[in-house]
Amino acid sequence: MISFIVPAYNEERLLGATLDALHAAGRAAGESYELIVVDDASTDRTAVIAQRHGAILVSVAHRQIAATRNSGARKANGELFIFVDADTIVSEAVVRSAVEALRGGVVGGGAAVEFDGTVPLYARLLMPVLVWLFRAARVAAGCFLFCTRSAFAAVGGFDESFYGAEELVMSRALKRHGNFVVLREAVTTSGRKLRTHSIGEVLRVVGRVALRGATAVKQRQGMELWYAERREDPQQDA
């Protein structure tokens, strides 16, 4: 069985579409599956939407993405784990490819990523390069990562000392354990952060990580792109 594990914090606007897509992909792929939404101290209707869409609801108050993902894995019943962000649309083709890869002997993997809607020019130019680099380095983007239950247990799950880049740390850990792949099929994730934050704000985060390395992502301070209150997406609200 596949366990789709979805961490969520105040995602009432986008969560429903994500869960609908996972239901459709799971049914079309002909796989038994479950949806697990890990509601990390949301103050909106995230929990209600999760339950209305037939998800198993796990309520936590970590406000730390690695710990939230691990809480979902502890509730999972499947042998195949697929971690999907609450603002990400996954297709049948991606699910089929991930399952085929896992049943073919890989321990885990990721997928190519596309943004929804319109994003700034710099992001449109950089995205193909980043997709190529992630595939060449064999690391998963944070919005979609899959692995077997046994591999997840063997590497100890996501490293909870990280407030960001936990997917990169997890990818490296899984690579040490076995074969890790990045699918050519793409998931579609929200481009809202690129629409609601200036290039200066994005570059400050990138620069901080470049200068301080892992220290920069082992604390919540400075990680406002991920942990600050969400801003209104002008495209979504138009």
C-alpha positions in Angstrom: 0.0 0.0 0.0 1.0 3.6 -0.7 1.0 6.1 2.2 0.7 9.6 0.9 2.0 11.8 3.7 1.1 15.5 3.5 2.5 18.0 6.0 0.3 21.1 6.3 0.2 24.4 8.1 -2.7 26.8 7.3 -3.3 25.3 3.9 -7.1 25.5 3.7 -6.9 27.1 0.2 -4.8 24.6 -1.6 -5.0 21.4 0.4 -8.3 20.2 -1.1 -6.9 20.2 -4.7 -3.8 18.4 -3.5 -5.9 15.6 -1.9 -8.2 15.4 -4.8 -5.3 14.9 -7.1 -3.8 12.2 -4.9 -7.1 10.3 -4.7 -7.3 10.5 -8.5 -3.7 9.3 -9.0 -4.0 6.5 -6.5 -7.2 5.2 -8.1 -6.0 5.5 -11.7 -2.8 3.7 -10.8 -4.8 0.8 -9.4 -2.9 0.9 -6.1 -4.3 0.6 -2.6 -3.4 3.8 -0.7 -4.1 6.0 2.2 -3.9 9.8 2.7 -2.3 11.1 5.9 -2.4 14.9 6.6 -0.2 16.1 9.4 -1.8 19.3 10.6 1.0 21.3 12.3 -0.8 23.7 14.6 -2.9 25.3 11.9 -5.3 28.1 12.9 -7.5 27.8 9.8 -9.7 25.0 8.4 -6.9 22.7 7.3 -8.0 19.9 9.6 -11.6 20.1 8.5 -10.6 20.0 4.8 -8.3 17.0 5.4 -11.1 15.0 7.1 -13.7 16.0 4.4 -11.3 14.5 1.8 -11.0 11.2 3.5 -7.6 11.7 5.0 -6.3 10.3 8.2 -5.6 13.4 10.4 -2.6 13.7 12.6 -2.5 16.8 14.8 0.9 18.0 16.0 2.5 21.3 17.1 6.1 21.0 15.9 6.3 24.0 13.5 9.2 22.2 12.1 8.9 20.4 8.8 11.2 17.4 9.4 9.4 16.5 12.6 6.0 17.0 11.0 6.9 14.6 8.1 8.2 12.0 10.6 5.0 12.2 12.6 3.1 11.3 9.5 5.4 8.4 8.8 4.8 7.0 12.3 1.0 6.8 11.5 1.5 5.3 8.1 0.4 1.7 7.3 1.9 1.4 3.8 5.2 -0.1 2.7 5.7 2.7 0.2 5.9 6.3 1.5 5.3 9.3 -0.8 5.7 12.7 0.9 3.8 15.5 -0.9 3.6 19.1 0.1 0.1 20.5 0.7 0.4 22.9 -2.2 1.6 20.3 -4.8 -0.4 18.5 -7.5 0.8 14.9 -8.3 -0.4 13.0 -11.4 -1.1 9.4 -12.0 2.0 9.2 -14.2 4.3 10.4 -11.4 2.7 7.9 -8.9 3.1 5.0 -11.4 6.7 5.9 -12.1 7.5 6.2 -8.4 5.9 2.8 -7.6 7.6 1.1 -10.5 11.0 2.5 -9.4 10.5 1.3 -5.8 9.3 -2.1 -6.8 12.2 -2.3 -9.2 14.7 -2.0 -6.3 15.4 1.7 -5.7 15.2 2.9 -2.1 13.8 6.3 -2.9 13.6 9.3 -5.2 12.1 12.6 -6.3 10.6 14.1 -9.4 11.0 17.1 -11.7 9.1 20.2 -10.5 7.1 22.8 -12.3 5.4 25.9 -10.9 1.7 26.7 -11.3 0.7 30.0 -12.8 3.0 32.9 -13.5 6.3 33.3 -11.7 9.0 36.0 -12.0 11.3 35.8 -15.0 14.4 34.8 -12.9 12.5 31.7 -11.6 11.4 30.7 -15.1 15.0 30.9 -16.3 16.5 29.1 -13.3 14.0 26.3 -13.0 15.2 24.1 -15.9 18.8 24.5 -14.6 17.7 23.5 -11.1 15.8 20.5 -12.3 18.8 19.4 -14.3 21.1 19.9 -11.3 18.8 18.0 -8.9 18.6 15.1 -11.3 22.4 15.1 -11.9 23.0 15.2 -8.1 20.2 12.7 -7.5 18.5 14.8 -4.8 14.7 15.4 -4.4 13.0 18.7 -4.2 11.1 19.2 -1.0 7.6 19.1 -2.4 7.8 15.5 -3.5 10.0 12.6 -2.1 9.3 8.9 -2.0 10.9 5.9 -0.4 10.3 2.5 1.0 9.2 2.1 4.6 12.3 -0.1 5.2 14.7 2.5 3.8 13.0 5.3 5.8 13.5 3.3 9.0 17.1 2.4 8.1 18.2 6.0 7.7 16.2 7.2 10.8 13.7 9.3 8.9 14.1 13.1 8.3 16.8 14.7 10.4 14.9 16.9 12.9 17.8 19.1 13.6 17.0 20.8 10.2 14.3 23.5 9.7 15.0 23.6 6.0 16.8 21.6 3.3 15.6 18.4 5.2 14.8 16.8 1.8 18.4 17.3 0.6 19.7 15.7 3.8 17.2 12.8 3.5 18.2 12.3 -0.2 21.8 12.0 0.7 21.0 9.5 3.5 18.9 7.4 1.2 21.6 7.5 -1.5 24.1 6.0 1.1 21.5 3.2 1.7 20.8 2.3 -1.9 19.8 3.5 -5.4 18.1 6.9 -5.4 16.5 8.3 -8.6 14.9 11.5 -9.8 11.9 10.9 -12.1 11.6 12.7 -15.4 7.9 13.1 -14.8 7.0 16.4 -13.0 4.8 17.5 -10.1 3.3 20.9 -10.1 3.9 23.0 -7.0 2.6 26.4 -6.0 4.7 29.4 -7.1 3.1 31.6 -4.5 6.4 32.2 -2.5 8.0 33.5 -5.7 5.0 35.7 -6.4 4.7 37.1 -2.9 8.4 37.6 -2.0 10.8 39.9 -3.8 13.9 38.6 -5.4 15.8 40.5 -2.7 14.1 38.5 0.0 14.8 35.2 -1.8 18.5 36.2 -2.4 19.0 37.0 1.3 17.9 33.5 2.2 20.1 32.0 -0.4 23.1 34.1 0.6 22.6 33.3 4.3 22.7 29.6 3.5 25.7 30.0 1.2 27.6 31.9 3.9 26.6 29.9 7.0 26.0 26.4 5.5 24.0 23.9 7.5 24.0 26.3 10.5 21.6 28.6 8.6 19.0 25.9 8.2 19.2 24.4 11.7 17.2 27.3 13.2 13.9 28.8 12.5 15.3 32.4 12.5 16.1 33.4 9.0 13.8 30.9 7.4 10.9 33.2 7.0 10.2 32.0 3.4 8.9 28.8 5.0 7.9 29.7 8.6 6.5 33.2 8.4 2.7 33.7 8.1 1.7 33.2 4.5 1.1 36.2 2.3 -1.8 36.7 0.0 -1.1 35.3 -3.5 -2.3 38.0 -5.9 -2.8 35.4 -8.6 -4.9 33.1 -6.5 -7.0 35.9 -5.2 -7.5 37.6 -8.5 
